[in-house]
Amino acid sequence: MSEVQTGPASGPHVQAETERKFALLPGARVPGLDGLATMGEPVVQHLDATYFDSPTYELNRARVTLRRRTGGSDAAWHVKLPPVEGTRTELHIPLDATPDPLVVPRPLRATVGERAGTVPLVPVARLRTTRTMRVLSDPATGAPLAELADDTVTATRLPLPGIPGQETTWREIEVELREGDRSFLDAVTERFQWAGIVPATSPAKINQALGGAPAAAAAHVPSRTDPLSRTVLAALATHVGVLQGREEAVAVDAPDAVHKARVASRRLRSILRVFGDLFEAEAVRTLREELQWYATELGHARDAEVQKAKLLNRLDALPPESVLGPVRDRMEGELEATHQQGLAGVQACLADDRYTALMVALSRWLTDPPLVRVADAPVSERAIPLVDRAIRRVRKAYATAEASEGAERLAALHEVRKKSKVVRYACEALTAVYGEDAASSARDWEAVTEVFGEMNDAVVARERLLRLADAAAAAGEPTFTYGVLFGAQLGDLDRDLPAARAALRRAVRRGPDSWADED
């Protein structure tokens, strides 16, 4: 293995790996390499590696390997990229780079994401290897040409929902270049073949460990005859992948990262709200609480960012004679301070043990979900009644809002919006099996949440403007402009309420009962 680059202390160590692998029967002797190389003394190592992939093995199909290995001389987190002309680039990060063995280091997560997207990463296999290592040296100069590893492997494909576990054992030889070149590997290959030892059919150990599981996962076509739990877990996995994949971007406040992570948290909570009957009640309650905590922390930063943009746009739209005093400076200063305070809270959240525990819990939900017996029911039997129940909650909340007045009504309308989002995200979770019917309903409910969201933004803006006006008055500044903007928010509420009612009526009328029955 030749070194390509050493990154900073917090970044990956990058190496290039050129090797050949050979299948070997248990008990068979390793042929001598007289004339080619001198074999050094054997050194025995015991390696234990956990391999990570998505529940549908997206990394395996992208020819990317991600593992956490203990034992041996290179104990670390490893990522192996697809080979180029027989050489694979390998990245290493120390084991202590993450607070938990189930949490993938951010730099490696980003590298994987470049090739496989924001897929969730969970343990899919464990390989325990007894390795006998020998250095192959040049007989004339003593230069180390390669390393020969004689591996006896016990591989466990870890069980996932719908995929049983499996254990296999085999023996193989790896010859990895150090200072030698490919001609040396060719000569070793020829010598081994004369001894009846042929190149391994699967160049990567993880492929043998997983067997036919990746192909079966790729071939599966979602159906309404599937257990509803399978459809729901697939939807959960998508959003867990977003949370994992966006973590680095959230940490550096990349554009839209906080927003996307917050939405993913909300989607997870909504799916658990609608389909919670499939899982143990206490497990659902606990996970939803922790997701709410994270979404709330993200929301402090996101809401300040949204309000800053909207209020400054409204200010810029006013005629110059309506802007009295240092309104823009005060708005920008106070709203940016609030935004930065929110971002500091997000940073503290990411460093909190509670956040690590949440990420570990999400991983375990995907590998060993707390299902109950009803989870085996097919999509066609259970899905639509559960979505209908969520819609009834929206209608009840709307009836409460219509019967209320003033501030109570505004709060009740906000509840309508939140419950409508739950329905929207539930419909999205079912698009894999209900296709355009579910997607169309999701768009209807998105329209509901958008118009109710505009109304809620106006309510929040009013509260913010009152605080800004009070601060301006305390500083002896004019408050006229804040009153103008406050009045505009009242106009928004009056304008948006009829549109909100119409959108809600349309979404309820075109509910899941109208979805086609045929597969």
Secondary structure as UniProt FT lines:
FT   STRAND          2..6
FT   TURN            9..10
FT   STRAND          13..24
FT   TURN            26..27
FT   TURN            34..36
FT   STRAND          38..39
FT   STRAND          43..53
FT   TURN            55..56
FT   HELIX           58..61
FT   TURN            62..63
FT   STRAND          65..70
FT   TURN            73..74
FT   STRAND          76..80
FT   TURN            85..86
FT   STRAND          87..93
FT   HELIX           95..97
FT   TURN            101..102
FT   HELIX           106..116
FT   STRAND          122..137
FT   TURN            139..141
FT   STRAND          144..157
FT   TURN            161..162
FT   STRAND          166..177
FT   HELIX           182..194
FT   TURN            195..196
FT   HELIX           205..210
FT   TURN            211..212
FT   HELIX           213..219
FT   TURN            224..225
FT   HELIX           228..245
FT   HELIX           247..251
FT   TURN            252..253
FT   TURN            255..256
FT   HELIX           257..274
FT   HELIX           276..278
FT   HELIX           281..317
FT   HELIX           320..322
FT   HELIX           327..350
FT   HELIX           353..367
FT   HELIX           373..376
FT   HELIX           379..402
FT   HELIX           406..429
FT   HELIX           431..474
FT   TURN            475..476
FT   HELIX           480..509
FT   HELIX           512..514
//
